Amino acid sequence: MKFLDYCFYRIYVSFKKKDDIGLVPTIVYMSLTEFMLSIPVVFYFTDLLKENGWKSHVKTFVLSSCLLVFIINTYIYAIKGRLKKIIVEFENFKYNKSIKSFWFFLLFPLSTMIGFWLYFFIK
């Protein structure tokens, strides 16, 4: 969880530097990243739905899974107030200056490749 919190912090700070809202785009970005990592599990269940004759519900299941990840992240970071704790915890972290922010924006493409690779590897 610490790694995800640190990634959240770095992406949040990057959005804030651009005079953006910060919280909402960071939650969306991290939710999509986490959803892509869960693709093997989601697609496994969509295969089960297709095999059991529930093919029309596959799209609903995938969208519901993505929405569930978004709701959980919104609860954790916005409603529960974890953002303030993360800012205090990582504000003076030793790697803030040595790791460039653009590396954290590669999380989504990497998570997409890893998620699909795992799905095809398992299948």
N, C-alpha and C positions, 0 to 999 in steps of 0.2 A: 504494500500500500504506500510505502514511503516513496517509491519510484514514481508511482502515478501522481502522488501529491506534488512531488518536485516538478514533474512534467507540467502539471496543471499550473503551478506557480510560474514557471518560466513562460508558458504560453500566455497566461494572464498578464504578466508584466509586459510582454511584447505588444499585446493589444492595447494596453494602457498607455504605452509610449506613443502610439499612433493616435492618441486622443479618442480612442474608441471606448465603447461601454466596457469592454473587457470581460465581464462575467459571462454574459450570454454566449458570445462566440466561443469562448473557452469551453464552456459546458457542451456546446454542440460539437466542437472539434474532438474533445476527449470522449464524448459519447459515441461518435462515429468510429473513432479509433478502437475503443473497447468492443463495439459491436462487430467490427471486422475481425477482431481476434476471436470472437465467439462464433464466427461463421461455421466452423466444422460442426459444432453442436446444433446450431440452428438448421443447417442443411441436413443433418442426420434426421432431425425430427420432421423436416419437410419431406424427406424420402419416405419416412414412415407414413406420413399423411397420404402421400401419393399411392403407396402400396395398398392402403386400406380404403381407397375409394374416396378420399376427402380432397381430391385435387383442387377443387374450387376454393378451398380454405388456405391454400399455401401462401398466397400473397398476403392475406390477412395475418397469418402467423408470423411471417417475416417482418411486416411493418409493426406488428404488436411487439415483437421482440426488440426492435430498434427503439420504439417508443418507451418500452420498459427501461432500457438502459438510460435513456435520456431522463426519465422521471427519477430514477434512482440517483443519478448524478446531480440533478437539480435539487433533490432533497438533501443530499450530502453537502454540497458546496454552497447552495444559496439559502435554503430554509434552515438547515441545522446550524449554519454559521461556521462551518469548518474553514472557510476562506480566510477569516481573520487569524485563525491559529496557524494556517499554512504560511501566511505572509510573515508573521512573527518568527516562525520556525526557520524559514529559508531566506529571510532578508539579508543576512550576513553569511550565507553559506559559502564555503571556501571555493566551490566550483562555479560560482556565478560568473566570475570574470574569465575563467579559462575555457568554458564551454560556450560556444556561440549559440544564440537563440535560434538560428535557422535550422540547427540540427533537430530541434524539438518539433519543427514543422514537417519533418520527414517521417514522423511517427505514423501518420495516417497511411501514406503509401506503403511503408514497410509492414504495417499491420494488415493491410489489404493483401499484400503478397504472401505474408506468412499464413493468414487465415485461409486463403484459397489453396495454398500449397498443402497445408495440413489436411484440408478437406479431401483433396484429390489423392493425397498419400494414404489417408485412412480408408477411403472408399476403394 
